[in-house]
Amino acid sequence: MNASGFVIQPSAPDPIFRQIAEQIRRLVASGQLVPGDLLPSVRDVAEFHAINPMTVSRAYSLLEAEGMLERLRGKGMTVGGAHTRPTSPDQRLALLDSQLRAVARQANELELPAALVLKRLRILMEK
């Protein structure tokens, strides 16, 4: 993974550090990042996305405190060896709960029928 692997949306309601942390959680849950994989340095991510290095550091520190990431002196952050991928689809789906709740709330505010929203989601997922 390199610094360009993160999708940062400054205008999103979630703070940038949380966006980074959630993306790493999803990449680990999907098996795209496995124990021992090296993450891009704080400096590389901050420079590539033109964000404060403390923001990236906060995301990494949060995941380190959870045991998902490990700090290797002189090498940087890696996916923790003890952290395993959630095995069930329900566990992986739970990682989307907050975003799905937000979409459901917004769809209700816009008075959109569930079938129409689900149809759009299916189209987006197939891209």
Buried (B, 14 or more C-beta within 10 A) or exposed (E): BEBEBBEBEEEEEBEBBBBBBBBBBBBBBEEEBBBEBEBBBBEBBBEBBEBEBEBBBBBBBBBBEEEBBBEEEEEBBBBBEEBEBBEEEEEBEEBEEEEEEEBEEEBEEEEEEEEEBEEEEEEEEEE
